[in-house]
Amino acid sequence: MGTSVLMIERHYSHLQVIQAIEQLRGANTRKLIEADSKAADNYPSKKQAQKNEALKIGAVLA
């Protein structure tokens, strides 16, 4: 596109690479959702749904 490496470095050099990777992965977002019980109740993860199902089955068998 004609943008020099120097201009790209000037524009993006302030970014923290590790933080950007984590943001793109959505790890922090998932942690926040799991920490908020209201959101977790409305949008349970597959792992949480499996745990809940196992607890229900365990309660029925006991």
PDB file of N, CA, C and O in Angstrom:
ATOM      1  N   MET A   1       0.829  -1.193   0.000  1.00  0.00           N
ATOM      2  CA  MET A   1       0.000   0.000   0.000  1.00  0.00           C
ATOM      3  C   MET A   1       0.868   1.250   0.000  1.00  0.00           C
ATOM      4  O   MET A   1       0.352   2.365  -0.067  1.00  0.00           O
ATOM      5  N   GLY A   2       2.149   1.075   0.072  1.00  0.00           N
ATOM      6  CA  GLY A   2       3.028   2.222  -0.007  1.00  0.00           C
ATOM      7  C   GLY A   2       3.414   2.825   1.319  1.00  0.00           C
ATOM      8  O   GLY A   2       4.146   3.814   1.350  1.00  0.00           O
ATOM      9  N   THR A   3       2.944   2.260   2.425  1.00  0.00           N
ATOM     10  CA  THR A   3       3.292   2.781   3.739  1.00  0.00           C
ATOM     11  C   THR A   3       4.660   2.255   4.130  1.00  0.00           C
ATOM     12  O   THR A   3       4.917   1.054   4.047  1.00  0.00           O
ATOM     13  N   SER A   4       5.526   3.140   4.551  1.00  0.00           N
ATOM     14  CA  SER A   4       6.877   2.724   4.913  1.00  0.00           C
ATOM     15  C   SER A   4       6.881   2.038   6.273  1.00  0.00           C
ATOM     16  O   SER A   4       5.992   2.250   7.097  1.00  0.00           O
ATOM     17  N   VAL A   5       7.885   1.223   6.488  1.00  0.00           N
ATOM     18  CA  VAL A   5       8.050   0.538   7.767  1.00  0.00           C
ATOM     19  C   VAL A   5       8.197   1.554   8.891  1.00  0.00           C
ATOM     20  O   VAL A   5       7.671   1.351   9.985  1.00  0.00           O
ATOM     21  N   LEU A   6       8.893   2.620   8.634  1.00  0.00           N
ATOM     22  CA  LEU A   6       9.087   3.663   9.642  1.00  0.00           C
ATOM     23  C   LEU A   6       7.749   4.254  10.083  1.00  0.00           C
ATOM     24  O   LEU A   6       7.524   4.449  11.278  1.00  0.00           O
ATOM     25  N   MET A   7       6.873   4.538   9.147  1.00  0.00           N
ATOM     26  CA  MET A   7       5.572   5.109   9.493  1.00  0.00           C
ATOM     27  C   MET A   7       4.726   4.105  10.270  1.00  0.00           C
ATOM     28  O   MET A   7       4.024   4.489  11.206  1.00  0.00           O
ATOM     29  N   ILE A   8       4.779   2.836   9.903  1.00  0.00           N
ATOM     30  CA  ILE A   8       4.031   1.803  10.627  1.00  0.00           C
ATOM     31  C   ILE A   8       4.552   1.696  12.053  1.00  0.00           C
ATOM     32  O   ILE A   8       3.765   1.621  12.997  1.00  0.00           O
ATOM     33  N   GLU A   9       5.872   1.687  12.219  1.00  0.00           N
ATOM     34  CA  GLU A   9       6.453   1.619  13.555  1.00  0.00           C
ATOM     35  C   GLU A   9       6.073   2.828  14.390  1.00  0.00           C
ATOM     36  O   GLU A   9       5.778   2.682  15.576  1.00  0.00           O
ATOM     37  N   ARG A  10       6.071   4.000  13.811  1.00  0.00           N
ATOM     38  CA  ARG A  10       5.687   5.213  14.549  1.00  0.00           C
ATOM     39  C   ARG A  10       4.237   5.141  15.011  1.00  0.00           C
ATOM     40  O   ARG A  10       3.904   5.548  16.124  1.00  0.00           O
ATOM     41  N   HIS A  11       3.391   4.623  14.144  1.00  0.00           N
ATOM     42  CA  HIS A  11       1.964   4.582  14.453  1.00  0.00           C
ATOM     43  C   HIS A  11       1.618   3.488  15.462  1.00  0.00           C
ATOM     44  O   HIS A  11       0.782   3.710  16.338  1.00  0.00           O
ATOM     45  N   TYR A  12       2.238   2.318  15.360  1.00  0.00           N
ATOM     46  CA  TYR A  12       1.859   1.164  16.171  1.00  0.00           C
ATOM     47  C   TYR A  12       2.858   0.802  17.265  1.00  0.00           C
ATOM     48  O   TYR A  12       2.621  -0.161  17.995  1.00  0.00           O
ATOM     49  N   SER A  13       3.953   1.523  17.409  1.00  0.00           N
ATOM     50  CA  SER A  13       4.993   1.144  18.374  1.00  0.00           C
ATOM     51  C   SER A  13       4.522   1.208  19.819  1.00  0.00           C
ATOM     52  O   SER A  13       5.127   0.583  20.690  1.00  0.00           O
ATOM     53  N   HIS A  14       3.463   1.947  20.088  1.00  0.00           N
ATOM     54  CA  HIS A  14       2.976   2.074  21.462  1.00  0.00           C
ATOM     55  C   HIS A  14       2.185   0.846  21.919  1.00  0.00           C
ATOM     56  O   HIS A  14       1.927   0.687  23.112  1.00  0.00           O
ATOM     57  N   LEU A  15       1.802  -0.014  20.989  1.00  0.00           N
ATOM     58  CA  LEU A  15       1.000  -1.185  21.341  1.00  0.00           C
ATOM     59  C   LEU A  15       1.840  -2.224  22.068  1.00  0.00           C
ATOM     60  O   LEU A  15       3.026  -2.397  21.788  1.00  0.00           O
ATOM     61  N   GLN A  16       1.208  -2.898  22.992  1.00  0.00           N
ATOM     62  CA  GLN A  16       1.866  -3.991  23.701  1.00  0.00           C
ATOM     63  C   GLN A  16       1.433  -5.293  23.029  1.00  0.00           C
ATOM     64  O   GLN A  16       0.250  -5.634  23.015  1.00  0.00           O
ATOM     65  N   VAL A  17       2.387  -5.999  22.484  1.00  0.00           N
ATOM     66  CA  VAL A  17       2.089  -7.180  21.665  1.00  0.00           C
ATOM     67  C   VAL A  17       1.340  -8.241  22.454  1.00  0.00           C
ATOM     68  O   VAL A  17       0.341  -8.772  21.968  1.00  0.00           O
ATOM     69  N   ILE A  18       1.792  -8.560  23.645  1.00  0.00           N
ATOM     70  CA  ILE A  18       1.149  -9.607  24.441  1.00  0.00           C
ATOM     71  C   ILE A  18      -0.289  -9.220  24.763  1.00  0.00           C
ATOM     72  O   ILE A  18      -1.190 -10.053  24.667  1.00  0.00           O
ATOM     73  N   GLN A  19      -0.507  -7.994  25.135  1.00  0.00           N
ATOM     74  CA  GLN A  19      -1.862  -7.536  25.445  1.00  0.00           C
ATOM     75  C   GLN A  19      -2.750  -7.622  24.211  1.00  0.00           C
ATOM     76  O   GLN A  19      -3.912  -8.017  24.311  1.00  0.00           O
ATOM     77  N   ALA A  20      -2.222  -7.261  23.062  1.00  0.00           N
ATOM     78  CA  ALA A  20      -3.001  -7.334  21.826  1.00  0.00           C
ATOM     79  C   ALA A  20      -3.364  -8.770  21.497  1.00  0.00           C
ATOM     80  O   ALA A  20      -4.482  -9.036  21.056  1.00  0.00           O
ATOM     81  N   ILE A  21      -2.449  -9.694  21.700  1.00  0.00           N
ATOM     82  CA  ILE A  21      -2.726 -11.110  21.439  1.00  0.00           C
ATOM     83  C   ILE A  21      -3.835 -11.603  22.352  1.00  0.00           C
ATOM     84  O   ILE A  21      -4.753 -12.289  21.903  1.00  0.00           O
ATOM     85  N   GLU A  22      -3.756 -11.259  23.633  1.00  0.00           N
ATOM     86  CA  GLU A  22      -4.785 -11.676  24.581  1.00  0.00           C
ATOM     87  C   GLU A  22      -6.151 -11.093  24.222  1.00  0.00           C
ATOM     88  O   GLU A  22      -7.170 -11.771  24.349  1.00  0.00           O
ATOM     89  N   GLN A  23      -6.170  -9.846  23.777  1.00  0.00           N
ATOM     90  CA  GLN A  23      -7.430  -9.229  23.393  1.00  0.00           C
ATOM     91  C   GLN A  23      -8.021  -9.920  22.175  1.00  0.00           C
ATOM     92  O   GLN A  23      -9.231 -10.138  22.108  1.00  0.00           O
ATOM     93  N   LEU A  24      -7.178 -10.263  21.219  1.00  0.00           N
ATOM     94  CA  LEU A  24      -7.670 -10.937  20.025  1.00  0.00           C
ATOM     95  C   LEU A  24      -8.182 -12.334  20.344  1.00  0.00           C
ATOM     96  O   LEU A  24      -9.135 -12.800  19.720  1.00  0.00           O
ATOM     97  N   ARG A  25      -7.569 -13.000  21.298  1.00  0.00           N
ATOM     98  CA  ARG A  25      -8.027 -14.329  21.703  1.00  0.00           C
ATOM     99  C   ARG A  25      -9.329 -14.247  22.486  1.00  0.00           C
ATOM    100  O   ARG A  25     -10.094 -15.211  22.508  1.00  0.00           O
ATOM    101  N   GLY A  26      -9.591 -13.130  23.121  1.00  0.00           N
ATOM    102  CA  GLY A  26     -10.807 -12.967  23.907  1.00  0.00           C
ATOM    103  C   GLY A  26     -10.712 -13.579  25.293  1.00  0.00           C
ATOM    104  O   GLY A  26     -11.733 -13.767  25.956  1.00  0.00           O
ATOM    105  N   ALA A  27      -9.509 -13.891  25.740  1.00  0.00           N
ATOM    106  CA  ALA A  27      -9.333 -14.529  27.050  1.00  0.00           C
ATOM    107  C   ALA A  27      -9.873 -13.644  28.172  1.00  0.00           C
ATOM    108  O   ALA A  27     -10.560 -14.137  29.066  1.00  0.00           O
ATOM    109  N   ASN A  28      -9.577 -12.373  28.136  1.00  0.00           N
ATOM    110  CA  ASN A  28     -10.051 -11.468  29.186  1.00  0.00           C
ATOM    111  C   ASN A  28     -11.569 -11.357  29.177  1.00  0.00           C
ATOM    112  O   ASN A  28     -12.197 -11.298  30.233  1.00  0.00           O
ATOM    113  N   THR A  29     -12.150 -11.329  27.998  1.00  0.00           N
ATOM    114  CA  THR A  29     -13.607 -11.249  27.893  1.00  0.00           C
ATOM    115  C   THR A  29     -14.257 -12.481  28.503  1.00  0.00           C
ATOM    116  O   THR A  29     -15.237 -12.369  29.240  1.00  0.00           O
ATOM    117  N   ARG A  30     -13.712 -13.661  28.196  1.00  0.00           N
ATOM    118  CA  ARG A  30     -14.262 -14.891  28.771  1.00  0.00           C
ATOM    119  C   ARG A  30     -14.126 -14.896  30.287  1.00  0.00           C
ATOM    120  O   ARG A  30     -15.035 -15.344  30.987  1.00  0.00           O
ATOM    121  N   LYS A  31     -13.002 -14.403  30.804  1.00  0.00           N
ATOM    122  CA  LYS A  31     -12.809 -14.340  32.253  1.00  0.00           C
ATOM    123  C   LYS A  31     -13.854 -13.424  32.889  1.00  0.00           C
ATOM    124  O   LYS A  31     -14.412 -13.745  33.938  1.00  0.00           O
ATOM    125  N   LEU A  32     -14.114 -12.295  32.257  1.00  0.00           N
ATOM    126  CA  LEU A  32     -15.105 -11.359  32.796  1.00  0.00           C
ATOM    127  C   LEU A  32     -16.501 -11.960  32.772  1.00  0.00           C
ATOM    128  O   LEU A  32     -17.271 -11.784  33.717  1.00  0.00           O
ATOM    129  N   ILE A  33     -16.831 -12.664  31.706  1.00  0.00           N
ATOM    130  CA  ILE A  33     -18.149 -13.291  31.609  1.00  0.00           C
ATOM    131  C   ILE A  33     -18.301 -14.364  32.671  1.00  0.00           C
ATOM    132  O   ILE A  33     -19.345 -14.456  33.317  1.00  0.00           O
ATOM    133  N   GLU A  34     -17.263 -15.182  32.858  1.00  0.00           N
ATOM    134  CA  GLU A  34     -17.328 -16.240  33.864  1.00  0.00           C
ATOM    135  C   GLU A  34     -17.394 -15.673  35.271  1.00  0.00           C
ATOM    136  O   GLU A  34     -18.015 -16.277  36.147  1.00  0.00           O
ATOM    137  N   ALA A  35     -16.766 -14.521  35.510  1.00  0.00           N
ATOM    138  CA  ALA A  35     -16.757 -13.911  36.831  1.00  0.00           C
ATOM    139  C   ALA A  35     -18.101 -13.282  37.180  1.00  0.00           C
ATOM    140  O   ALA A  35     -18.464 -13.207  38.354  1.00  0.00           O
ATOM    141  N   ASP A  36     -18.837 -12.832  36.176  1.00  0.00           N
ATOM    142  CA  ASP A  36     -20.133 -12.192  36.413  1.00  0.00           C
ATOM    143  C   ASP A  36     -21.215 -13.263  36.433  1.00  0.00           C
ATOM    144  O   ASP A  36     -21.532 -13.848  35.398  1.00  0.00           O
ATOM    145  N   SER A  37     -21.773 -13.516  37.587  1.00  0.00           N
ATOM    146  CA  SER A  37     -22.744 -14.609  37.716  1.00  0.00           C
ATOM    147  C   SER A  37     -23.985 -14.384  36.857  1.00  0.00           C
ATOM    148  O   SER A  37     -24.565 -15.346  36.355  1.00  0.00           O
ATOM    149  N   LYS A  38     -24.397 -13.145  36.683  1.00  0.00           N
ATOM    150  CA  LYS A  38     -25.580 -12.884  35.864  1.00  0.00           C
ATOM    151  C   LYS A  38     -25.330 -13.294  34.421  1.00  0.00           C
ATOM    152  O   LYS A  38     -26.158 -13.971  33.811  1.00  0.00           O
ATOM    153  N   ALA A  39     -24.199 -12.889  33.879  1.00  0.00           N
ATOM    154  CA  ALA A  39     -23.879 -13.259  32.503  1.00  0.00           C
ATOM    155  C   ALA A  39     -23.658 -14.762  32.395  1.00  0.00           C
ATOM    156  O   ALA A  39     -24.082 -15.381  31.419  1.00  0.00           O
ATOM    157  N   ALA A  40     -23.001 -15.351  33.381  1.00  0.00           N
ATOM    158  CA  ALA A  40     -22.736 -16.784  33.352  1.00  0.00           C
ATOM    159  C   ALA A  40     -24.039 -17.574  33.400  1.00  0.00           C
ATOM    160  O   ALA A  40     -24.146 -18.628  32.773  1.00  0.00           O
ATOM    161  N   ASP A  41     -25.029 -17.077  34.136  1.00  0.00           N
ATOM    162  CA  ASP A  41     -26.318 -17.760  34.192  1.00  0.00           C
ATOM    163  C   ASP A  41     -27.057 -17.667  32.864  1.00  0.00           C
ATOM    164  O   ASP A  41     -27.710 -18.619  32.435  1.00  0.00           O
ATOM    165  N   ASN A  42     -26.946 -16.521  32.225  1.00  0.00           N
ATOM    166  CA  ASN A  42     -27.646 -16.322  30.950  1.00  0.00           C
ATOM    167  C   ASN A  42     -26.936 -16.975  29.778  1.00  0.00           C
ATOM    168  O   ASN A  42     -27.583 -17.411  28.826  1.00  0.00           O
ATOM    169  N   TYR A  43     -25.630 -17.047  29.836  1.00  0.00           N
ATOM    170  CA  TYR A  43     -24.834 -17.580  28.740  1.00  0.00           C
ATOM    171  C   TYR A  43     -23.806 -18.572  29.271  1.00  0.00           C
ATOM    172  O   TYR A  43     -22.609 -18.285  29.257  1.00  0.00           O
ATOM    173  N   PRO A  44     -24.255 -19.730  29.737  1.00  0.00           N
ATOM    174  CA  PRO A  44     -23.299 -20.678  30.307  1.00  0.00           C
ATOM    175  C   PRO A  44     -22.381 -21.259  29.229  1.00  0.00           C
ATOM    176  O   PRO A  44     -22.788 -21.470  28.087  1.00  0.00           O
ATOM    177  N   SER A  45     -21.149 -21.507  29.621  1.00  0.00           N
ATOM    178  CA  SER A  45     -20.214 -22.126  28.694  1.00  0.00           C
ATOM    179  C   SER A  45     -20.536 -23.608  28.574  1.00  0.00           C
ATOM    180  O   SER A  45     -21.281 -24.152  29.389  1.00  0.00           O
ATOM    181  N   LYS A  46     -19.988 -24.253  27.576  1.00  0.00           N
ATOM    182  CA  LYS A  46     -20.205 -25.685  27.400  1.00  0.00           C
ATOM    183  C   LYS A  46     -19.662 -26.460  28.590  1.00  0.00           C
ATOM    184  O   LYS A  46     -20.288 -27.410  29.061  1.00  0.00           O
ATOM    185  N   LYS A  47     -18.485 -26.049  29.077  1.00  0.00           N
ATOM    186  CA  LYS A  47     -17.898 -26.723  30.227  1.00  0.00           C
ATOM    187  C   LYS A  47     -18.799 -26.596  31.450  1.00  0.00           C
ATOM    188  O   LYS A  47     -19.016 -27.567  32.175  1.00  0.00           O
ATOM    189  N   GLN A  48     -19.318 -25.401  31.670  1.00  0.00           N
ATOM    190  CA  GLN A  48     -20.190 -25.188  32.820  1.00  0.00           C
ATOM    191  C   GLN A  48     -21.476 -25.979  32.673  1.00  0.00           C
ATOM    192  O   GLN A  48     -21.975 -26.528  33.656  1.00  0.00           O
ATOM    193  N   ALA A  49     -22.020 -26.049  31.473  1.00  0.00           N
ATOM    194  CA  ALA A  49     -23.238 -26.820  31.238  1.00  0.00           C
ATOM    195  C   ALA A  49     -22.990 -28.299  31.517  1.00  0.00           C
ATOM    196  O   ALA A  49     -23.852 -28.970  32.084  1.00  0.00           O
ATOM    197  N   GLN A  50     -21.823 -28.818  31.125  1.00  0.00           N
ATOM    198  CA  GLN A  50     -21.481 -30.215  31.395  1.00  0.00           C
ATOM    199  C   GLN A  50     -21.342 -30.457  32.892  1.00  0.00           C
ATOM    200  O   GLN A  50     -21.793 -31.484  33.401  1.00  0.00           O
ATOM    201  N   LYS A  51     -20.718 -29.514  33.602  1.00  0.00           N
ATOM    202  CA  LYS A  51     -20.581 -29.648  35.049  1.00  0.00           C
ATOM    203  C   LYS A  51     -21.954 -29.665  35.716  1.00  0.00           C
ATOM    204  O   LYS A  51     -22.213 -30.483  36.599  1.00  0.00           O
ATOM    205  N   ASN A  52     -22.832 -28.757  35.288  1.00  0.00           N
ATOM    206  CA  ASN A  52     -24.175 -28.692  35.860  1.00  0.00           C
ATOM    207  C   ASN A  52     -24.934 -29.983  35.602  1.00  0.00           C
ATOM    208  O   ASN A  52     -25.627 -30.479  36.490  1.00  0.00           O
ATOM    209  N   GLU A  53     -24.814 -30.529  34.413  1.00  0.00           N
ATOM    210  CA  GLU A  53     -25.491 -31.772  34.065  1.00  0.00           C
ATOM    211  C   GLU A  53     -24.964 -32.920  34.915  1.00  0.00           C
ATOM    212  O   GLU A  53     -25.737 -33.754  35.386  1.00  0.00           O
ATOM    213  N   ALA A  54     -23.643 -32.965  35.114  1.00  0.00           N
ATOM    214  CA  ALA A  54     -23.043 -34.013  35.950  1.00  0.00           C
ATOM    215  C   ALA A  54     -23.527 -33.896  37.387  1.00  0.00           C
ATOM    216  O   ALA A  54     -23.776 -34.909  38.041  1.00  0.00           O
ATOM    217  N   LEU A  55     -23.663 -32.676  37.884  1.00  0.00           N
ATOM    218  CA  LEU A  55     -24.169 -32.472  39.248  1.00  0.00           C
ATOM    219  C   LEU A  55     -25.618 -32.946  39.366  1.00  0.00           C
ATOM    220  O   LEU A  55     -25.998 -33.562  40.362  1.00  0.00           O
ATOM    221  N   LYS A  56     -26.416 -32.658  38.350  1.00  0.00           N
ATOM    222  CA  LYS A  56     -27.824 -33.100  38.378  1.00  0.00           C
ATOM    223  C   LYS A  56     -27.912 -34.613  38.379  1.00  0.00           C
ATOM    224  O   LYS A  56     -28.703 -35.193  39.123  1.00  0.00           O
ATOM    225  N   ILE A  57     -27.097 -35.258  37.545  1.00  0.00           N
ATOM    226  CA  ILE A  57     -27.113 -36.725  37.475  1.00  0.00           C
ATOM    227  C   ILE A  57     -26.633 -37.317  38.795  1.00  0.00           C
ATOM    228  O   ILE A  57     -27.192 -38.299  39.283  1.00  0.00           O
ATOM    229  N   GLY A  58     -25.584 -36.708  39.374  1.00  0.00           N
ATOM    230  CA  GLY A  58     -25.079 -37.170  40.665  1.00  0.00           C
ATOM    231  C   GLY A  58     -26.120 -37.037  41.768  1.00  0.00           C
ATOM    232  O   GLY A  58     -26.217 -37.903  42.637  1.00  0.00           O
ATOM    233  N   ALA A  59     -26.890 -35.972  41.739  1.00  0.00           N
ATOM    234  CA  ALA A  59     -27.921 -35.752  42.750  1.00  0.00           C
ATOM    235  C   ALA A  59     -29.048 -36.776  42.600  1.00  0.00           C
ATOM    236  O   ALA A  59     -29.600 -37.236  43.599  1.00  0.00           O
ATOM    237  N   VAL A  60     -29.388 -37.130  41.383  1.00  0.00           N
ATOM    238  CA  VAL A  60     -30.440 -38.098  41.138  1.00  0.00           C
ATOM    239  C   VAL A  60     -29.993 -39.492  41.579  1.00  0.00           C
ATOM    240  O   VAL A  60     -30.786 -40.254  42.132  1.00  0.00           O
ATOM    241  N   LEU A  61     -28.734 -39.822  41.337  1.00  0.00           N
ATOM    242  CA  LEU A  61     -28.209 -41.144  41.701  1.00  0.00           C
ATOM    243  C   LEU A  61     -28.000 -41.298  43.205  1.00  0.00           C
ATOM    244  O   LEU A  61     -28.002 -42.415  43.723  1.00  0.00           O
ATOM    245  N   ALA A  62     -27.822 -40.183  43.902  1.00  0.00           N
ATOM    246  CA  ALA A  62     -27.538 -40.261  45.344  1.00  0.00           C
ATOM    247  C   ALA A  62     -28.741 -40.466  46.179  1.00  0.00           C
ATOM    248  O   ALA A  62     -28.637 -40.548  47.403  1.00  0.00           O
TER     249      ALA A  62
END
